[in-house]
Amino acid sequence: MLARVPSIPQIDLVREAPHPRTWAIVLTGDQPPVDAGGSRLRHGRGTAQRWPLTPRSASRARALERASRLVPPGQMVTVVTRRHARAWDAELENIPGARRIVQPAHRGRAVEMLLPLLRIARRDPSATVIVLPAEHGIDHEARFLRYVSRAVWAVALRPDLPILIGAHPHAPVTDGWIEPGAPVEGLEDLSVHAVKRFVDAASPSERRRLFESNALQSTLIFVGRAGTLRALAARAVPEVLEALEPLEDAFDTAEESLLCEAVYECMPQAGLGGLERAPELAVLPLPDVVRRAPEREALLLAS
């Protein structure tokens, strides 16, 4: 029997339309999308090759549509690498107002997140930003969207608070545990909790205790004000922010493309681990949701 995170909320927030100052950043990694025929597209030397669709890759197409439902038209940004940009174009054509940012190369999820975040923060530091990876497959989508909207509402009430969405793992794991603490004051009805502690290298007995007490794992989904997430990155991955900062004055200018190439030549690799373990994070549990192991990463609603 799968352990579940208890559902605590006393209210359900269903918003008829996304807030006009909410943005979504979809992280694609360095992966191609899926074409309409059920295959991935790989472009090279003027030809398009296909290879079989996998459940993990199939979820990427759904993730774009899902993200577009969380924000107003024109405020979903997909980050792609140059070698897969053409392949993603066909997928993005199906989403009105979808934007894309092309990276010269993949340098890790932290870089992928910060490149569009700096653009948004420069335009509107008080905008709320939802960051989510494209490879998550999620059943019972309406419930998932409701809880992401709940995180957006929590940020509206506490603009200083960055929120990480967590889910219970499918089995006891060694690393990446998030032990929720007390409810955040003023956000009790939204089930937002402080983080009691992060646990890596857990012993077998500690893994079992964390699992049975409904501790969480990160879903890699962040929600926060653009300025708040930028400040979080400055503390968690300062070397990435320092490398990207020269681009801020070049956004939407003729010099941006060449400068971006130069910046990426010396860009350090950086994942989201530092951001996931930042002490100022709060966590919002997805109730009755199980996070599978990394090799089969998906979010599936427990039956």
DOBANU-235974 format. One record per atom (N, C-alpha, C): residue in three letters; z, y, x. Coordinates in steps of 0.2 Angstrom, whole numbers, plus 5000, padded with zeros to 4 digits. Each point is the difference from the previous one (the first is absolute). Layout:
<atoms>
ALAZYX/...
</atoms>
This chain:
<atoms>
MET500049945004/MET500050064996/MET500050065004/LEU499650054999/LEU499950065004/LEU500650054998/ALA500350035005/ALA500550054999/ALA499750064997/ARG500350044996/ARG499750064998/ARG500450065001/VAL499750065001/VAL500450065000/VAL500250024993/PRO500650014998/PRO500250024993/PRO499750064998/SER499850004994/SER499750064997/SER500650054997/ILE500150065004/ILE500550044998/ILE499850064996/PRO499450025000/PRO499950064997/PRO500250014992/GLN500250064998/GLN500250014994/GLN499550044996/ILE499550025003/ILE499450044997/ILE499449975003/ASP499450014996/ASP499449985002/ASP499650065000/LEU499750025006/LEU499650065000/LEU499249985000/VAL499750024995/VAL499349994999/VAL499750074999/ARG499650025005/ARG499750065000/ARG499350004998/GLU499850044995/GLU499350004997/GLU499550025005/ALA500150045005/ALA499550025005/ALA500450015006/PRO499649995006/PRO500350015007/PRO500250085000/HIS500550015004/HIS500250075002/HIS499450035004/PRO499850064999/PRO499450035003/PRO500150015008/ARG500650005002/ARG500250015007/ARG500249935003/THR499749944998/THR500149945003/THR499449975003/TRP500149985006/TRP499449975004/TRP500249925001/ALA499549965001/ALA500049945003/ALA499649995006/ILE500349965005/ILE499749985006/ILE499949935000/VAL499449975000/VAL499949935001/VAL499849985007/LEU500449965003/LEU499949975007/LEU499649944999/THR499550005004/THR499549945000/THR500149965006/GLY500350025005/GLY500149975006/GLY499350005004/ASP499849955003/ASP499350005002/ASP499649944997/GLN500050004993/GLN499749944996/GLN499550034996/PRO499549964999/PRO499550024995/PRO500249994993/PRO499750034995/PRO500149994993/PRO499749944997/VAL500049994994/VAL499649944997/VAL499550034995/ASP499449975001/ASP499450024995/ASP500149974994/ALA499550034995/ALA500149974993/ALA499849934999/GLY499749975005/GLY499849934999/GLY500649955003/GLY500550035002/GLY500649965002/GLY500049985007/SER499750045004/SER500049995007/SER500250065004/ARG500249995006/ARG500150065004/ARG499350025003/LEU500050075002/LEU499450025003/LEU500150025007/ARG499649985005/ARG500150025007/ARG499350025002/HIS500050075002/HIS499450035002/HIS500050005008/GLY499349995002/GLY499950005007/GLY499349995002/ARG499850045004/ARG499350015003/ARG499550004994/GLY500250044995/GLY499550024994/GLY500049944995/THR500449955000/THR500049954995/THR500749994997/ALA500049974994/ALA500749994997/ALA500149935000/GLN500549975002/GLN500249935000/GLN500549994995/ARG500149944997/ARG500549984996/ARG500449945002/TRP500650004998/TRP500449945001/TRP500549994995/PRO500349944999/PRO500349994993/PRO500650044999/LEU500150024994/LEU500650044997/LEU500649965001/THR500550035002/THR500749975000/THR500450034995/PRO500649974998/PRO500450044995/PRO500350065003/ARG500250005006/ARG500250065003/ARG499550065000/SER499449985002/SER499550065000/SER499850024993/ALA500049954995/ALA499950024993/ALA500450064998/SER500750005002/SER500450044997/SER499950085002/ARG499650005006/ARG499850075002/ARG499750044995/ALA499549974997/ALA499650044995/ALA500450024994/ARG500549964998/ARG500550014994/ARG500450065003/ALA500250005006/ALA500550055002/ALA499750075000/LEU499350015001/LEU499750074999/LEU500150024993/GLU499849964995/GLU500050024993/GLU500850014998/ARG500449965003/ARG500750014998/ARG500350075003/ALA499850015006/ALA500250075003/ALA499750064996/SER499449994998/SER499750054996/SER500350024994/ARG500449954997/ARG500350014993/ARG500750045001/LEU500250005007/LEU500750035001/LEU499950085001/VAL499450025001/VAL499950075002/VAL499450034997/PRO500050074999/PRO499450034997/PRO499349985004/PRO499550014996/PRO499349995004/PRO499950045006/GLY499849985005/GLY499950035006/GLY500650015005/GLN500549964998/GLN500650015004/GLN500249935003/MET499649955000/MET500149945004/MET499550005006/VAL500449995006/VAL499650005006/VAL500149935003/THR499449975002/THR499949935003/THR499950015007/VAL500449975004/VAL499950015008/VAL499649945002/VAL499450015003/VAL499649945002/VAL499850015008/THR499849955003/THR499850015007/THR499250005000/ARG499850035005/ARG499250025000/ARG499649934999/ARG500249955003/ARG499649945000/ARG500049974993/HIS500450024996/HIS500049974993/HIS499950064995/ALA499950065002/ALA499950054995/ALA499449994995/ARG499549985002/ARG499449994996/ARG500249944994/ALA500349955003/ALA500249954995/ALA500550024994/TRP500450055002/TRP500550034995/TRP499750054995/ASP499450035002/ASP499750054996/ASP499849974993/ALA499849945000/ALA499849974994/ALA500649994995/GLU500549985003/GLU500649994996/GLU500350074997/LEU500050055005/LEU500250064998/LEU499650044995/GLU499449984999/GLU499550034995/GLU500349994993/ASN500349944999/ASN500349994993/ASN500650044998/ILE500250045005/ILE500750034998/ILE499850085000/PRO500050034994/PRO499950075000/PRO500450045005/GLY499750045004/GLY500450055004/GLY500349975006/ALA499949935001/ALA500349975006/ALA499850045006/ARG500450015005/ARG499950035006/ARG500149945006/ARG499750015005/ARG500149965006/ARG500150045006/ILE500449975005/ILE500050035007/ILE499849945004/VAL499650025005/VAL499749955005/VAL500450015007/GLN500349955002/GLN500350005006/GLN499549975005/PRO500050035006/PRO499549975006/PRO500249925001/ALA500749995000/ALA500249935001/ALA500749994997/HIS500249944999/HIS500649984997/HIS500650015006/ARG500550044999/ARG500550005005/ARG500749994997/GLY500049964994/GLY500649984997/GLY500150044994/ARG500549974995/ARG500150034994/ARG500350075000/ALA500450015005/ALA500350075000/ALA499550055001/VAL499549995005/VAL499550055001/VAL499650014994/GLU499849944997/GLU499650004993/GLU500350044995/MET500749994999/MET500350044995/MET500150085002/LEU500150015006/LEU500150075002/LEU499450055000/LEU499449975001/LEU499450035000/LEU499950044994/PRO500049964994/PRO499950044994/PRO500650044998/LEU500649975002/LEU500650044998/LEU500050075002/LEU499850015007/LEU500050075002/LEU499650044997/ARG499449984997/ARG499550044996/ARG500450024994/ILE500349954996/ILE500350024994/ILE500650055001/ALA500449985005/ALA500650055002/ALA499850075002/ARG499450005003/ARG499850075002/ARG499850044993/ARG499749964996/ARG499750034994/ARG500650024995/ASP500549954999/ASP500550014995/ASP500649955003/PRO500550035004/PRO500549965002/PRO500549984995/SER500050034994/SER500449974995/SER499649954995/ALA499449985002/ALA499749954996/ALA500449935001/THR500049964995/THR500349935000/THR499449965003/VAL500249955004/VAL499549965003/VAL500249934999/ILE499649954998/ILE500149934999/ILE499649975006/VAL500349965004/VAL499649975005/VAL500049924999/LEU499549974999/LEU500049934999/LEU499449965003/PRO500149945003/PRO499549965003/PRO499549974995/ALA499449995002/ALA499549974995/ALA500149934999/GLU500349965005/GLU500049934999/GLU500549974995/HIS500450044997/HIS500549974996/HIS499749984993/GLY500149944998/GLY499849974994/GLY500650004995/ILE499950034994/ILE500650014996/ILE499849984993/ASP500449954997/ASP499949984993/ASP500550054996/HIS499950004994/HIS500450044995/HIS499950075002/GLU499450035001/GLU499950065003/GLU500350064996/ALA500150004994/ALA500350054996/ALA500750015002/ARG500349955001/ARG500750005003/ARG500150045007/PHE499549975004/PHE500050035007/PHE499950084999/LEU499550024997/LEU499850074999/LEU500650044997/ARG500349974996/ARG500650034997/ARG500550025005/TYR500149955005/TYR500650015005/TYR499750045005/VAL499450015002/VAL499850055005/VAL500050074996/SER499950004994/SER500150074997/SER500750025000/ARG500449954999/ARG500850015000/ARG500250035007/ALA499749975005/ALA500150035007/ALA499850075001/VAL499450024997/VAL499750065000/VAL500550054996/TRP500349984994/TRP500450044997/TRP500750015004/ALA500249955003/ALA500650015004/ALA499950055006/VAL499450005003/VAL499950055005/VAL499950074997/ALA499850004993/ALA500050074997/ALA500750034999/LEU500549954999/LEU500750024999/LEU500350015007/ARG499849965005/ARG500350015007/ARG499450015005/PRO499850065001/PRO499450015004/PRO500149985008/ASP500750005002/ASP500149985007/ASP500149935001/LEU499949964995/LEU500149935001/LEU499349965000/PRO499949975006/PRO499449955000/PRO500249934998/ILE499649974996/ILE500249944997/ILE499549945002/LEU500349945002/LEU499649945001/LEU500149954994/ILE499549974998/ILE500049964995/ILE500149935003/GLY500549964997/GLY500249945003/GLY499949944995/ALA499949945003/ALA500049944995/ALA500449945004/HIS500249954996/HIS500349955002/HIS499649955004/PRO500149975006/PRO499549955003/PRO500049944996/HIS499549965001/HIS499949934996/HIS500549955003/ALA500250015007/ALA500549955003/ALA500450045005/PRO500549985003/PRO500450035005/PRO499650015006/VAL500050065003/VAL499650025006/VAL500450025005/THR499850015006/THR500450025006/THR500050075000/ASP499550045000/ASP500050075001/ASP499850044994/GLY500150075001/GLY499850054995/GLY500450004993/TRP500649985000/TRP500550004994/TRP500250084999/ILE500050014994/ILE500350074998/ILE500549984995/GLU500650025002/GLU500649994995/GLU500250064996/PRO499850004994/PRO500250064996/PRO500750025000/GLY500250065000/GLY500650034999/GLY500250024993/ALA500450065000/ALA500150034993/ALA499550034997/PRO499950014994/PRO499550044997/PRO500150075002/VAL499450035001/VAL499950075002/VAL500350054994/GLU500450045002/GLU500350054995/GLU499550044996/GLY500050004994/GLY499550034996/GLY499449964998/LEU499949945004/LEU499549964998/LEU500249934998/GLU500650004998/GLU500249934997/GLU499649974995/ASP499850044995/ASP499649974995/ASP499349985002/LEU499850025006/LEU499349985003/LEU500149945005/SER500649985001/SER500149945004/SER499850015007/VAL500150065003/VAL499950025007/VAL500649995003/HIS500049965006/HIS500649995004/HIS499950035007/ALA500650025003/ALA500050015007/ALA499949935003/VAL499950005007/VAL499949945004/VAL500749995003/LYS500349944999/LYS500649995003/LYS499949985008/ARG499549965001/ARG499849995007/ARG499349965000/PHE499750005006/PHE499449965001/PHE500249945005/VAL499749944999/VAL500349945003/VAL499349975003/ASP500049995007/ASP499549965003/ASP500449955004/ALA499649955002/ALA500349945004/ALA500649974996/ALA500049994994/ALA500549974996/ALA500149935002/SER500749985000/SER500149935001/SER499949964994/PRO499949945001/PRO499949964993/PRO500550014995/SER500650005001/SER500550014995/SER499950074997/GLU499850055004/GLU500050074998/GLU499350014996/ARG499549965002/ARG499450004996/ARG500149984992/ARG500449945000/ARG500249974994/ARG500450054996/ARG500550035003/ARG500450054996/ARG499650064997/LEU499550035005/LEU499650054998/LEU499649984994/PHE499749945000/PHE499549984995/PHE500449994994/GLU500649975000/GLU500449994994/GLU500250064997/SER500150055004/SER500350074997/SER499450044998/ASN499449985000/ASN499450044998/ASN499950065004/ALA500149995007/ALA499750055004/ALA499350005000/LEU499750055003/LEU499350024999/LEU499649995007/GLN499350004999/GLN499650015005/GLN499550064998/SER499850045005/SER499550054999/SER499449984997/THR499750044995/THR499349994997/THR499550045004/LEU500250045005/LEU499650055003/LEU499850064996/ILE500350014994/ILE499950054995/ILE500550065001/PHE499850055002/PHE500450065001/PHE499850054994/VAL500550044998/VAL499950064996/VAL500550055002/GLY499750065001/GLY500450065002/GLY499650065000/ARG500350065000/ARG499750065001/ARG499650005007/ALA499450035000/ALA499650005006/ALA500450035006/GLY500350064999/GLY500450025005/GLY500649965003/THR500349964995/THR500549965002/THR499849945004/LEU499449974998/LEU499749945003/LEU499850035007/ARG499850065001/ARG499850025006/ARG500650015005/ALA500550024997/ALA500650015004/ALA500349935002/LEU500049964995/LEU500249935002/LEU499649975006/ALA499350015000/ALA499649975005/ALA500250045007/ALA500150064999/ALA500250045007/ALA500649975003/ARG500549974996/ARG500549965003/ARG499949935002/ALA499649974996/ALA499949935001/ALA499449985004/VAL499550045000/VAL499449985005/VAL499850075003/PRO500450035004/PRO499850075002/PRO499450005004/GLU499849955004/GLU499549995004/GLU499350004996/VAL500049984994/VAL499450004996/VAL499950074997/LEU500550034998/LEU500050064997/LEU499750055005/GLU500350005006/GLU499850045006/GLU499349995001/ALA499749945000/ALA499349995002/ALA499650034994/LEU500250004994/LEU499650024994/LEU500050074999/GLU500550045002/GLU500150074999/GLU499450045002/PRO499749995005/PRO499450055002/PRO499550004994/LEU500049944996/LEU499550004995/LEU500150054994/GLU500750024999/GLU500250034994/GLU499650075000/ASP499850035005/ASP499750075000/ASP499249994999/ALA499849935001/ALA499349995000/ALA499849974993/PHE500449984996/PHE499849974994/PHE499550044996/ASP499549974998/ASP499450034996/ASP499650055004/THR500049995006/THR499650055005/THR499549965003/ALA499550035003/ALA499549965004/ALA500249975006/GLU500650025003/GLU500349975006/GLU500449934998/GLU500149994994/GLU500549954998/GLU499849935003/SER499349984999/SER499849945001/SER500149985008/LEU499750055004/LEU500149995007/LEU500750005003/LEU500450044997/LEU500750005002/LEU500449944998/CYS499849974994/CYS500349944998/CYS499849945005/GLU499450005002/GLU499849955005/GLU500450005006/ALA500150075003/ALA500450005006/ALA500749994999/VAL500350014994/VAL500749994998/VAL500149925000/TYR499549964997/TYR500149934999/TYR499949975007/GLU499750035005/GLU499949975006/GLU500749985004/CYS500550054998/CYS500649995004/CYS500649994994/MET499849984994/MET500449984995/MET500549945001/PRO500650005000/PRO500449945001/PRO500049964994/GLN500049935000/GLN500149964995/GLN500750014997/ALA500050004993/ALA500750004997/ALA500049984993/GLY500449954998/GLY500149974994/GLY500550044996/LEU500149984994/LEU500550034995/LEU500749985001/GLY500249965005/GLY500649975001/GLY500650065001/GLY499850055004/GLY500550065000/GLY500150034994/LEU499550014996/LEU500150044993/LEU500449954995/GLU499849945001/GLU500449954995/GLU500750005001/ARG500250015006/ARG500749995002/ARG500450075001/ALA499750064998/ALA500350065001/ALA500650014996/PRO500550025003/PRO500750004996/PRO500050054994/GLU499650054999/GLU500050044995/GLU499649974993/LEU499749945001/LEU499649984994/LEU500549974995/ALA499850014994/ALA500349964994/ALA499549954998/VAL500349954996/VAL499549944998/VAL500149994993/LEU499449994997/LEU499949984993/LEU499849934999/PRO500449964998/PRO499849934999/PRO499649994994/LEU499549965001/LEU499549974995/LEU500449944997/PRO500250014994/PRO500449944997/PRO499549944998/ASP500349945001/ASP499649944999/ASP499450005004/VAL499950035006/VAL499450005004/VAL500249965006/VAL499649965002/VAL500149965006/VAL499450025005/ARG500350015006/ARG499550015006/ARG499949945004/ARG499349985000/ARG499949945004/ARG500050015008/ALA500049955003/ALA500050005008/ALA499450045002/PRO500050035006/PRO499550045003/PRO499349965000/GLU500049945001/GLU499349965001/GLU499750004993/ARG500450014994/ARG499749994994/ARG500350064996/GLU499950065003/GLU500350064997/GLU499750024994/ALA500550004995/ALA499850024993/ALA500650014996/LEU500050044995/LEU500650014996/LEU499849974993/LEU500449954998/LEU499949964994/LEU500650014996/LEU499950014993/LEU500650004996/LEU500249934999/ALA500749995001/ALA500349944999/ALA500049984993/SER499849944999/SER500049974993/SER500749994997/
</atoms>
